Amino acid sequence: MTTFMLIKAEEYMLPCLNKKLFGVECLGCGIQRSVALIFQGEFMAAFKMYPAIYTLILLFIYLGFNNFYKIRYANKILVFLLVLNFAIIVGNYILKLTNQY
């Protein structure tokens, strides 16, 4: 049943223009399918699809929380989360390009 739900969800996902035009995946390829997998409870499959998904969720939760509450060292935490996400996304992209993933 979860496979059917994923196939149904993929019908409504946006295509990657970079992949369609140039034949190469972009830095965000896989994030939509990863979110769909999380909603279906496939947490490990979501991580395999897009490894930065959980740190991105953490970043968005932090940004939302930071809007309502004063957090000490908020800028340092934000910079750390941004650098962490950037490193994971770029590292994963390089691994995909070199086909070692």
Secondary structure, DSSP 8 states (H G I E B T S, - for coil): -HHHHHHHHHTTS---HHHHHHSS--TTTTHHHHHHHHHTT-HHHHHHH-TTHHHHHHHHHHHHHHHHS--TTHHHHHHHHHHHHHHHHHHHHHHHHTT--
